[in-house]
């Protein structure tokens, strides 16, 4: 079956696709076998390397679960602050007043252009010199500060793009019936833009969870990835096993976020669908009279 964008392959193309598929699978299988044999030759697949994770709870209670807790704590704090801040900045960029729109645009573009690691280091130095935050809590404050500044600026652009993606006719119709601009934004545009923005927002949340690892790399923040080094040293250089378990934990957390976002998006879209019911003219007139009286 052919379409404008796709032509159905003929017999020769089908044979060629089968050959390329077989060659690719063979190469992939060979690469997987080479990785497996290399790890096995170096003893990285021995049971002793993996026993701490499947033969007891010490590794989980001492290293993995505390690291996961710190990762989720930093990501949750950053998201709780960055989401409303990003929404405010995104709406402010759409202001009709230049004295609001221009400074906000400068702030957003500035923090979008700076790597999040630089923001974390800057936050750590700021808290060390100008605040009384304890040295044990300083890495958490620095990580959250860097994540908030960067993700709020990115979320501001997501919010702005989601609002601008709405049809102009809706805002024009709302203004025509007497709604003020803040009412149009709050009652008409934002509720519809949330559904369109949700996949991009969740993608940014996943990035936030992963970016907490930067704090463990340079700021000694005890997040999940930083648990690999002491854990590997304690259990006899099981670096591959430790990294594999940590990667799987990150995968589970981020996959759960993505699944929750998909469920929420479907639920929001389902809630916005019309029931298809046809109202009688008397019911419509009664609803309008009730609204006028209110």
TIVEX-803997 format. One record per residue (C-alpha): residue number from 1; z, x, y. Coordinates in Angstrom, 2 decimals. Example, Ala and Ser with C-alpha at 12.3 -4.5 7.8 and 13.67 -1.06 7.14 Angstrom:
<recs>
<rec><resi>1</resi><z>7.80</z><x>12.30</x><y>-4.50</y></rec>
<rec><resi>2</resi><z>7.14</z><x>13.67</x><y>-1.06</y></rec>
</recs>
This chain:
<recs>
<rec><resi>1</resi><z>0.00</z><x>0.00</x><y>0.00</y></rec>
<rec><resi>2</resi><z>-1.03</z><x>1.42</x><y>3.38</y></rec>
<rec><resi>3</resi><z>0.36</z><x>0.88</x><y>6.84</y></rec>
<rec><resi>4</resi><z>-0.21</z><x>2.19</x><y>10.33</y></rec>
<rec><resi>5</resi><z>2.19</z><x>5.10</x><y>9.80</y></rec>
<rec><resi>6</resi><z>1.74</z><x>5.72</x><y>6.09</y></rec>
<rec><resi>7</resi><z>-1.19</z><x>5.96</x><y>3.68</y></rec>
<rec><resi>8</resi><z>-0.55</z><x>5.38</x><y>0.00</y></rec>
<rec><resi>9</resi><z>-1.17</z><x>8.61</x><y>-1.96</y></rec>
<rec><resi>10</resi><z>-4.09</z><x>8.72</x><y>-4.36</y></rec>
<rec><resi>11</resi><z>-4.06</z><x>10.11</x><y>-7.90</y></rec>
<rec><resi>12</resi><z>-4.46</z><x>13.74</x><y>-6.81</y></rec>
<rec><resi>13</resi><z>-1.74</z><x>13.41</x><y>-4.15</y></rec>
<rec><resi>14</resi><z>0.61</z><x>11.84</x><y>-6.69</y></rec>
<rec><resi>15</resi><z>0.05</z><x>14.70</x><y>-9.14</y></rec>
<rec><resi>16</resi><z>0.59</z><x>17.23</x><y>-6.35</y></rec>
<rec><resi>17</resi><z>3.82</z><x>15.51</x><y>-5.31</y></rec>
<rec><resi>18</resi><z>5.07</z><x>15.57</x><y>-8.90</y></rec>
<rec><resi>19</resi><z>4.28</z><x>19.28</x><y>-9.21</y></rec>
<rec><resi>20</resi><z>6.06</z><x>20.13</x><y>-5.96</y></rec>
<rec><resi>21</resi><z>9.06</z><x>18.02</x><y>-6.97</y></rec>
<rec><resi>22</resi><z>9.33</z><x>19.77</x><y>-10.32</y></rec>
<rec><resi>23</resi><z>9.03</z><x>23.21</x><y>-8.71</y></rec>
<rec><resi>24</resi><z>11.66</z><x>22.36</x><y>-6.12</y></rec>
<rec><resi>25</resi><z>14.10</z><x>21.05</x><y>-8.75</y></rec>
<rec><resi>26</resi><z>13.50</z><x>24.14</x><y>-10.87</y></rec>
<rec><resi>27</resi><z>14.18</z><x>26.44</x><y>-7.90</y></rec>
<rec><resi>28</resi><z>17.28</z><x>24.46</x><y>-6.98</y></rec>
<rec><resi>29</resi><z>18.54</z><x>24.59</x><y>-10.55</y></rec>
<rec><resi>30</resi><z>17.91</z><x>28.34</x><y>-10.69</y></rec>
<rec><resi>31</resi><z>19.81</z><x>28.88</x><y>-7.46</y></rec>
<rec><resi>32</resi><z>22.72</z><x>26.77</x><y>-8.72</y></rec>
<rec><resi>33</resi><z>22.78</z><x>28.73</x><y>-11.98</y></rec>
<rec><resi>34</resi><z>22.75</z><x>32.05</x><y>-10.12</y></rec>
<rec><resi>35</resi><z>25.68</z><x>30.94</x><y>-7.93</y></rec>
<rec><resi>36</resi><z>27.59</z><x>29.72</x><y>-10.98</y></rec>
<rec><resi>37</resi><z>27.08</z><x>32.91</x><y>-13.00</y></rec>
<rec><resi>38</resi><z>27.94</z><x>35.12</x><y>-10.00</y></rec>
<rec><resi>39</resi><z>31.21</z><x>33.28</x><y>-9.42</y></rec>
<rec><resi>40</resi><z>31.98</z><x>33.34</x><y>-13.13</y></rec>
<rec><resi>41</resi><z>31.35</z><x>37.10</x><y>-13.39</y></rec>
<rec><resi>42</resi><z>33.81</z><x>37.73</x><y>-10.55</y></rec>
<rec><resi>43</resi><z>36.46</z><x>35.49</x><y>-12.07</y></rec>
<rec><resi>44</resi><z>36.38</z><x>32.87</x><y>-9.32</y></rec>
<rec><resi>45</resi><z>35.99</z><x>30.06</x><y>-11.87</y></rec>
<rec><resi>46</resi><z>38.97</z><x>31.07</x><y>-14.00</y></rec>
<rec><resi>47</resi><z>41.61</z><x>28.40</x><y>-14.49</y></rec>
<rec><resi>48</resi><z>44.25</z><x>30.61</x><y>-12.86</y></rec>
<rec><resi>49</resi><z>42.36</z><x>30.39</x><y>-9.57</y></rec>
<rec><resi>50</resi><z>42.25</z><x>26.59</x><y>-9.65</y></rec>
<rec><resi>51</resi><z>45.57</z><x>25.92</x><y>-11.36</y></rec>
<rec><resi>52</resi><z>47.61</z><x>25.70</x><y>-8.08</y></rec>
<rec><resi>53</resi><z>45.55</z><x>22.67</x><y>-7.01</y></rec>
<rec><resi>54</resi><z>45.42</z><x>20.80</x><y>-10.33</y></rec>
<rec><resi>55</resi><z>48.47</z><x>22.09</x><y>-12.20</y></rec>
<rec><resi>56</resi><z>51.18</z><x>21.44</x><y>-9.63</y></rec>
<rec><resi>57</resi><z>52.07</z><x>20.15</x><y>-6.19</y></rec>
<rec><resi>58</resi><z>53.34</z><x>23.31</x><y>-4.49</y></rec>
<rec><resi>59</resi><z>50.02</z><x>24.20</x><y>-2.89</y></rec>
<rec><resi>60</resi><z>49.61</z><x>20.66</x><y>-1.58</y></rec>
<rec><resi>61</resi><z>53.09</z><x>20.23</x><y>-0.14</y></rec>
<rec><resi>62</resi><z>53.32</z><x>23.75</x><y>1.30</y></rec>
<rec><resi>63</resi><z>49.82</z><x>24.39</x><y>2.68</y></rec>
<rec><resi>64</resi><z>47.25</z><x>21.61</x><y>2.36</y></rec>
<rec><resi>65</resi><z>49.07</z><x>18.43</x><y>3.36</y></rec>
<rec><resi>66</resi><z>50.88</z><x>19.98</x><y>6.37</y></rec>
<rec><resi>67</resi><z>47.56</z><x>21.45</x><y>7.52</y></rec>
<rec><resi>68</resi><z>45.85</z><x>18.09</x><y>7.09</y></rec>
<rec><resi>69</resi><z>48.64</z><x>16.39</x><y>9.02</y></rec>
<rec><resi>70</resi><z>48.25</z><x>18.80</x><y>11.95</y></rec>
<rec><resi>71</resi><z>44.46</z><x>18.36</x><y>11.90</y></rec>
<rec><resi>72</resi><z>44.69</z><x>14.57</x><y>11.99</y></rec>
<rec><resi>73</resi><z>47.44</z><x>14.68</x><y>14.62</y></rec>
<rec><resi>74</resi><z>45.41</z><x>16.85</x><y>16.99</y></rec>
<rec><resi>75</resi><z>42.23</z><x>14.82</x><y>16.40</y></rec>
<rec><resi>76</resi><z>44.04</z><x>11.49</x><y>16.88</y></rec>
<rec><resi>77</resi><z>45.67</z><x>12.59</x><y>20.13</y></rec>
<rec><resi>78</resi><z>42.37</z><x>13.91</x><y>21.45</y></rec>
<rec><resi>79</resi><z>40.53</z><x>10.71</x><y>20.52</y></rec>
<rec><resi>80</resi><z>43.18</z><x>8.42</x><y>22.02</y></rec>
<rec><resi>81</resi><z>42.89</z><x>10.25</x><y>25.33</y></rec>
<rec><resi>82</resi><z>39.16</z><x>11.03</x><y>25.31</y></rec>
<rec><resi>83</resi><z>37.91</z><x>7.52</x><y>24.46</y></rec>
<rec><resi>84</resi><z>39.30</z><x>5.67</x><y>27.50</y></rec>
<rec><resi>85</resi><z>38.68</z><x>8.68</x><y>29.75</y></rec>
<rec><resi>86</resi><z>35.08</z><x>8.92</x><y>28.57</y></rec>
<rec><resi>87</resi><z>34.57</z><x>5.18</x><y>29.11</y></rec>
<rec><resi>88</resi><z>35.89</z><x>5.43</x><y>32.67</y></rec>
<rec><resi>89</resi><z>33.71</z><x>8.45</x><y>33.43</y></rec>
<rec><resi>90</resi><z>30.64</z><x>6.81</x><y>31.89</y></rec>
<rec><resi>91</resi><z>31.08</z><x>3.65</x><y>33.94</y></rec>
<rec><resi>92</resi><z>31.79</z><x>5.70</x><y>37.08</y></rec>
<rec><resi>93</resi><z>28.47</z><x>7.49</x><y>36.65</y></rec>
<rec><resi>94</resi><z>26.78</z><x>4.12</x><y>37.04</y></rec>
<rec><resi>95</resi><z>28.52</z><x>3.36</x><y>40.33</y></rec>
<rec><resi>96</resi><z>26.46</z><x>2.35</x><y>43.35</y></rec>
<rec><resi>97</resi><z>28.64</z><x>4.58</x><y>45.54</y></rec>
<rec><resi>98</resi><z>27.44</z><x>8.17</x><y>45.72</y></rec>
<rec><resi>99</resi><z>30.92</z><x>9.48</x><y>46.57</y></rec>
<rec><resi>100</resi><z>32.00</z><x>8.29</x><y>43.09</y></rec>
<rec><resi>101</resi><z>28.83</z><x>8.86</x><y>41.10</y></rec>
<rec><resi>102</resi><z>28.05</z><x>12.44</x><y>42.20</y></rec>
<rec><resi>103</resi><z>31.50</z><x>14.06</x><y>41.67</y></rec>
<rec><resi>104</resi><z>31.85</z><x>12.36</x><y>38.29</y></rec>
<rec><resi>105</resi><z>28.38</z><x>13.58</x><y>37.25</y></rec>
<rec><resi>106</resi><z>29.32</z><x>17.14</x><y>38.23</y></rec>
<rec><resi>107</resi><z>32.56</z><x>16.97</x><y>36.22</y></rec>
<rec><resi>108</resi><z>30.83</z><x>15.54</x><y>33.14</y></rec>
<rec><resi>109</resi><z>27.97</z><x>18.04</x><y>33.17</y></rec>
<rec><resi>110</resi><z>30.40</z><x>20.92</x><y>33.78</y></rec>
<rec><resi>111</resi><z>32.59</z><x>20.22</x><y>30.77</y></rec>
<rec><resi>112</resi><z>29.61</z><x>19.38</x><y>28.57</y></rec>
<rec><resi>113</resi><z>28.14</z><x>22.81</x><y>29.25</y></rec>
<rec><resi>114</resi><z>31.27</z><x>24.80</x><y>28.33</y></rec>
<rec><resi>115</resi><z>31.97</z><x>25.55</x><y>24.63</y></rec>
<rec><resi>116</resi><z>35.02</z><x>23.73</x><y>23.36</y></rec>
<rec><resi>117</resi><z>36.56</z><x>27.01</x><y>22.16</y></rec>
<rec><resi>118</resi><z>36.51</z><x>28.36</x><y>25.73</y></rec>
<rec><resi>119</resi><z>38.25</z><x>25.19</x><y>26.90</y></rec>
<rec><resi>120</resi><z>40.94</z><x>25.66</x><y>24.24</y></rec>
<rec><resi>121</resi><z>41.54</z><x>29.27</x><y>25.27</y></rec>
<rec><resi>122</resi><z>41.67</z><x>28.22</x><y>28.92</y></rec>
<rec><resi>123</resi><z>44.16</z><x>25.48</x><y>28.07</y></rec>
<rec><resi>124</resi><z>46.35</z><x>27.91</x><y>26.13</y></rec>
<rec><resi>125</resi><z>46.46</z><x>30.34</x><y>29.07</y></rec>
<rec><resi>126</resi><z>47.13</z><x>27.48</x><y>31.48</y></rec>
<rec><resi>127</resi><z>50.09</z><x>26.17</x><y>29.49</y></rec>
<rec><resi>128</resi><z>51.45</z><x>29.70</x><y>29.01</y></rec>
<rec><resi>129</resi><z>51.45</z><x>30.60</x><y>32.72</y></rec>
<rec><resi>130</resi><z>52.10</z><x>27.35</x><y>34.57</y></rec>
<rec><resi>131</resi><z>54.15</z><x>25.15</x><y>32.25</y></rec>
<rec><resi>132</resi><z>57.35</z><x>25.29</x><y>30.24</y></rec>
<rec><resi>133</resi><z>55.73</z><x>24.24</x><y>26.96</y></rec>
<rec><resi>134</resi><z>57.32</z><x>26.05</x><y>24.02</y></rec>
<rec><resi>135</resi><z>55.25</z><x>28.73</x><y>22.35</y></rec>
<rec><resi>136</resi><z>55.34</z><x>26.82</x><y>19.05</y></rec>
<rec><resi>137</resi><z>53.86</z><x>23.70</x><y>20.65</y></rec>
<rec><resi>138</resi><z>51.40</z><x>25.51</x><y>22.90</y></rec>
<rec><resi>139</resi><z>48.55</z><x>25.76</x><y>20.34</y></rec>
<rec><resi>140</resi><z>48.62</z><x>21.99</x><y>19.79</y></rec>
<rec><resi>141</resi><z>48.54</z><x>21.30</x><y>23.52</y></rec>
<rec><resi>142</resi><z>45.68</z><x>23.77</x><y>24.00</y></rec>
<rec><resi>143</resi><z>43.62</z><x>22.33</x><y>21.14</y></rec>
<rec><resi>144</resi><z>44.10</z><x>18.76</x><y>22.35</y></rec>
<rec><resi>145</resi><z>43.26</z><x>19.75</x><y>25.94</y></rec>
<rec><resi>146</resi><z>40.02</z><x>21.45</x><y>24.93</y></rec>
<rec><resi>147</resi><z>39.00</z><x>18.57</x><y>22.68</y></rec>
<rec><resi>148</resi><z>39.78</z><x>15.97</x><y>25.35</y></rec>
<rec><resi>149</resi><z>37.83</z><x>17.72</x><y>28.11</y></rec>
<rec><resi>150</resi><z>34.75</z><x>18.29</x><y>25.97</y></rec>
<rec><resi>151</resi><z>34.67</z><x>15.01</x><y>24.04</y></rec>
<rec><resi>152</resi><z>35.44</z><x>12.88</x><y>27.09</y></rec>
<rec><resi>153</resi><z>32.37</z><x>14.29</x><y>28.83</y></rec>
<rec><resi>154</resi><z>30.21</z><x>13.67</x><y>25.75</y></rec>
<rec><resi>155</resi><z>31.58</z><x>10.16</x><y>25.28</y></rec>
<rec><resi>156</resi><z>30.90</z><x>9.46</x><y>28.95</y></rec>
<rec><resi>157</resi><z>27.21</z><x>10.08</x><y>28.34</y></rec>
<rec><resi>158</resi><z>27.30</z><x>7.92</x><y>25.21</y></rec>
<rec><resi>159</resi><z>28.86</z><x>5.06</x><y>27.17</y></rec>
<rec><resi>160</resi><z>26.38</z><x>5.44</x><y>30.03</y></rec>
<rec><resi>161</resi><z>23.41</z><x>5.49</x><y>27.65</y></rec>
<rec><resi>162</resi><z>24.73</z><x>2.47</x><y>25.74</y></rec>
<rec><resi>163</resi><z>25.09</z><x>0.43</x><y>28.91</y></rec>
<rec><resi>164</resi><z>21.68</z><x>1.44</x><y>30.26</y></rec>
<rec><resi>165</resi><z>20.10</z><x>0.49</x><y>26.94</y></rec>
<rec><resi>166</resi><z>20.97</z><x>-3.17</x><y>27.50</y></rec>
<rec><resi>167</resi><z>18.16</z><x>-5.40</x><y>28.86</y></rec>
<rec><resi>168</resi><z>18.21</z><x>-5.64</x><y>32.65</y></rec>
<rec><resi>169</resi><z>17.61</z><x>-9.36</x><y>32.47</y></rec>
<rec><resi>170</resi><z>21.15</z><x>-9.97</x><y>31.24</y></rec>
<rec><resi>171</resi><z>22.82</z><x>-8.31</x><y>34.21</y></rec>
<rec><resi>172</resi><z>20.35</z><x>-9.93</x><y>36.62</y></rec>
<rec><resi>173</resi><z>21.07</z><x>-13.37</x><y>35.16</y></rec>
<rec><resi>174</resi><z>24.81</z><x>-12.77</x><y>35.35</y></rec>
<rec><resi>175</resi><z>24.56</z><x>-11.71</x><y>38.98</y></rec>
<rec><resi>176</resi><z>22.38</z><x>-14.73</x><y>39.71</y></rec>
<rec><resi>177</resi><z>25.08</z><x>-17.15</x><y>38.55</y></rec>
<rec><resi>178</resi><z>27.64</z><x>-15.52</x><y>40.84</y></rec>
<rec><resi>179</resi><z>29.42</z><x>-12.95</x><y>38.70</y></rec>
<rec><resi>180</resi><z>30.57</z><x>-9.78</x><y>40.44</y></rec>
<rec><resi>181</resi><z>29.40</z><x>-6.40</x><y>39.20</y></rec>
<rec><resi>182</resi><z>32.70</z><x>-5.52</x><y>37.55</y></rec>
<rec><resi>183</resi><z>32.62</z><x>-8.87</x><y>35.74</y></rec>
<rec><resi>184</resi><z>29.08</z><x>-8.20</x><y>34.56</y></rec>
<rec><resi>185</resi><z>30.15</z><x>-4.80</x><y>33.25</y></rec>
<rec><resi>186</resi><z>33.33</z><x>-6.08</x><y>31.60</y></rec>
<rec><resi>187</resi><z>32.11</z><x>-9.39</x><y>30.20</y></rec>
<rec><resi>188</resi><z>28.38</z><x>-8.91</x><y>29.58</y></rec>
<rec><resi>189</resi><z>27.31</z><x>-5.29</x><y>29.19</y></rec>
<rec><resi>190</resi><z>30.26</z><x>-3.49</x><y>27.59</y></rec>
<rec><resi>191</resi><z>30.81</z><x>-5.94</x><y>24.69</y></rec>
<rec><resi>192</resi><z>27.15</z><x>-5.64</x><y>23.70</y></rec>
<rec><resi>193</resi><z>26.99</z><x>-1.89</x><y>24.25</y></rec>
<rec><resi>194</resi><z>29.96</z><x>-1.23</x><y>21.95</y></rec>
<rec><resi>195</resi><z>27.95</z><x>-2.12</x><y>18.85</y></rec>
<rec><resi>196</resi><z>25.05</z><x>0.09</x><y>19.89</y></rec>
<rec><resi>197</resi><z>27.37</z><x>2.98</x><y>20.79</y></rec>
<rec><resi>198</resi><z>29.51</z><x>2.83</x><y>17.66</y></rec>
<rec><resi>199</resi><z>27.46</z><x>5.19</x><y>15.41</y></rec>
<rec><resi>200</resi><z>27.30</z><x>7.84</x><y>18.15</y></rec>
<rec><resi>201</resi><z>31.01</z><x>7.47</x><y>18.90</y></rec>
<rec><resi>202</resi><z>31.94</z><x>7.89</x><y>15.24</y></rec>
<rec><resi>203</resi><z>29.71</z><x>10.95</x><y>14.98</y></rec>
<rec><resi>204</resi><z>31.63</z><x>12.42</x><y>17.89</y></rec>
<rec><resi>205</resi><z>34.93</z><x>11.59</x><y>16.17</y></rec>
<rec><resi>206</resi><z>33.77</z><x>13.50</x><y>13.10</y></rec>
<rec><resi>207</resi><z>32.92</z><x>16.46</x><y>15.34</y></rec>
<rec><resi>208</resi><z>36.41</z><x>16.22</x><y>16.87</y></rec>
<rec><resi>209</resi><z>38.05</z><x>16.43</x><y>13.45</y></rec>
<rec><resi>210</resi><z>36.00</z><x>19.50</x><y>12.56</y></rec>
<rec><resi>211</resi><z>36.52</z><x>21.20</x><y>15.92</y></rec>
<rec><resi>212</resi><z>40.28</z><x>21.36</x><y>15.33</y></rec>
<rec><resi>213</resi><z>39.48</z><x>24.31</x><y>13.06</y></rec>
<rec><resi>214</resi><z>38.60</z><x>26.35</x><y>16.16</y></rec>
<rec><resi>215</resi><z>42.23</z><x>26.22</x><y>17.23</y></rec>
<rec><resi>216</resi><z>43.31</z><x>27.68</x><y>13.92</y></rec>
<rec><resi>217</resi><z>40.81</z><x>30.51</x><y>14.22</y></rec>
<rec><resi>218</resi><z>42.00</z><x>31.96</x><y>17.56</y></rec>
<rec><resi>219</resi><z>45.10</z><x>30.07</x><y>18.71</y></rec>
<rec><resi>220</resi><z>47.14</z><x>30.17</x><y>15.46</y></rec>
<rec><resi>221</resi><z>47.20</z><x>26.39</x><y>15.32</y></rec>
<rec><resi>222</resi><z>48.32</z><x>25.51</x><y>11.76</y></rec>
<rec><resi>223</resi><z>45.49</z><x>23.12</x><y>10.93</y></rec>
<rec><resi>224</resi><z>43.87</z><x>22.56</x><y>7.56</y></rec>
<rec><resi>225</resi><z>41.33</z><x>25.40</x><y>7.55</y></rec>
<rec><resi>226</resi><z>43.92</z><x>27.97</x><y>8.67</y></rec>
<rec><resi>227</resi><z>45.87</z><x>27.23</x><y>5.48</y></rec>
<rec><resi>228</resi><z>43.21</z><x>28.99</x><y>3.41</y></rec>
<rec><resi>229</resi><z>44.24</z><x>32.55</x><y>4.30</y></rec>
<rec><resi>230</resi><z>47.98</z><x>32.37</x><y>3.42</y></rec>
<rec><resi>231</resi><z>47.27</z><x>30.16</x><y>0.43</y></rec>
<rec><resi>232</resi><z>44.64</z><x>32.54</x><y>-0.92</y></rec>
<rec><resi>233</resi><z>46.96</z><x>35.51</x><y>-0.47</y></rec>
<rec><resi>234</resi><z>49.87</z><x>33.79</x><y>-2.18</y></rec>
<rec><resi>235</resi><z>47.93</z><x>32.59</x><y>-5.21</y></rec>
<rec><resi>236</resi><z>46.02</z><x>35.78</x><y>-5.96</y></rec>
<rec><resi>237</resi><z>42.87</z><x>35.86</x><y>-3.87</y></rec>
<rec><resi>238</resi><z>41.51</z><x>32.46</x><y>-4.92</y></rec>
<rec><resi>239</resi><z>39.44</z><x>32.27</x><y>-1.75</y></rec>
<rec><resi>240</resi><z>36.53</z><x>30.31</x><y>-3.23</y></rec>
<rec><resi>241</resi><z>38.84</z><x>27.72</x><y>-4.77</y></rec>
<rec><resi>242</resi><z>40.83</z><x>27.36</x><y>-1.55</y></rec>
<rec><resi>243</resi><z>37.74</z><x>26.92</x><y>0.62</y></rec>
<rec><resi>244</resi><z>36.29</z><x>24.43</x><y>-1.87</y></rec>
<rec><resi>245</resi><z>39.41</z><x>22.24</x><y>-1.85</y></rec>
<rec><resi>246</resi><z>39.65</z><x>22.34</x><y>1.96</y></rec>
<rec><resi>247</resi><z>35.95</z><x>21.51</x><y>2.33</y></rec>
<rec><resi>248</resi><z>36.39</z><x>18.58</x><y>-0.04</y></rec>
<rec><resi>249</resi><z>39.34</z><x>17.29</x><y>2.03</y></rec>
<rec><resi>250</resi><z>37.28</z><x>17.48</x><y>5.23</y></rec>
<rec><resi>251</resi><z>34.47</z><x>15.67</x><y>3.42</y></rec>
<rec><resi>252</resi><z>36.78</z><x>12.85</x><y>2.33</y></rec>
<rec><resi>253</resi><z>38.24</z><x>12.38</x><y>5.82</y></rec>
<rec><resi>254</resi><z>34.87</z><x>12.37</x><y>7.58</y></rec>
<rec><resi>255</resi><z>33.28</z><x>10.16</x><y>4.94</y></rec>
<rec><resi>256</resi><z>36.11</z><x>7.65</x><y>5.35</y></rec>
<rec><resi>257</resi><z>35.50</z><x>7.62</x><y>9.11</y></rec>
<rec><resi>258</resi><z>31.79</z><x>7.01</x><y>8.59</y></rec>
<rec><resi>259</resi><z>32.40</z><x>4.21</x><y>6.10</y></rec>
<rec><resi>260</resi><z>34.89</z><x>2.54</x><y>8.41</y></rec>
<rec><resi>261</resi><z>32.40</z><x>2.75</x><y>11.28</y></rec>
<rec><resi>262</resi><z>29.66</z><x>1.19</x><y>9.14</y></rec>
<rec><resi>263</resi><z>31.97</z><x>-1.65</x><y>8.12</y></rec>
<rec><resi>264</resi><z>33.08</z><x>-2.23</x><y>11.70</y></rec>
<rec><resi>265</resi><z>29.51</z><x>-2.21</x><y>13.02</y></rec>
<rec><resi>266</resi><z>28.40</z><x>-4.77</x><y>10.41</y></rec>
<rec><resi>267</resi><z>31.40</z><x>-6.94</x><y>11.21</y></rec>
<rec><resi>268</resi><z>30.67</z><x>-6.83</x><y>14.95</y></rec>
<rec><resi>269</resi><z>27.01</z><x>-7.65</x><y>14.43</y></rec>
<rec><resi>270</resi><z>27.91</z><x>-10.51</x><y>12.10</y></rec>
<rec><resi>271</resi><z>30.37</z><x>-11.90</x><y>14.63</y></rec>
<rec><resi>272</resi><z>27.69</z><x>-11.93</x><y>17.35</y></rec>
<rec><resi>273</resi><z>25.15</z><x>-13.82</x><y>15.30</y></rec>
<rec><resi>274</resi><z>24.55</z><x>-17.42</x><y>16.27</y></rec>
<rec><resi>275</resi><z>25.59</z><x>-20.16</x><y>13.90</y></rec>
<rec><resi>276</resi><z>22.22</z><x>-21.86</x><y>14.41</y></rec>
<rec><resi>277</resi><z>23.88</z><x>-25.17</x><y>15.27</y></rec>
<rec><resi>278</resi><z>22.09</z><x>-27.41</x><y>17.77</y></rec>
<rec><resi>279</resi><z>24.35</z><x>-29.03</x><y>20.33</y></rec>
<rec><resi>280</resi><z>23.74</z><x>-32.49</x><y>21.59</y></rec>
<rec><resi>281</resi><z>23.06</z><x>-32.92</x><y>25.36</y></rec>
<rec><resi>282</resi><z>26.36</z><x>-34.80</x><y>25.71</y></rec>
<rec><resi>283</resi><z>28.29</z><x>-31.90</x><y>24.22</y></rec>
<rec><resi>284</resi><z>26.60</z><x>-29.44</x><y>26.57</y></rec>
<rec><resi>285</resi><z>27.30</z><x>-31.69</x><y>29.57</y></rec>
<rec><resi>286</resi><z>30.92</z><x>-32.02</x><y>28.47</y></rec>
<rec><resi>287</resi><z>31.30</z><x>-28.25</x><y>28.13</y></rec>
<rec><resi>288</resi><z>29.80</z><x>-27.71</x><y>31.60</y></rec>
<rec><resi>289</resi><z>32.12</z><x>-30.33</x><y>33.10</y></rec>
<rec><resi>290</resi><z>35.11</z><x>-28.65</x><y>31.45</y></rec>
<rec><resi>291</resi><z>34.05</z><x>-25.29</x><y>32.83</y></rec>
<rec><resi>292</resi><z>33.64</z><x>-26.69</x><y>36.35</y></rec>
<rec><resi>293</resi><z>37.03</z><x>-28.33</x><y>36.18</y></rec>
<rec><resi>294</resi><z>38.62</z><x>-25.10</x><y>34.99</y></rec>
</recs>
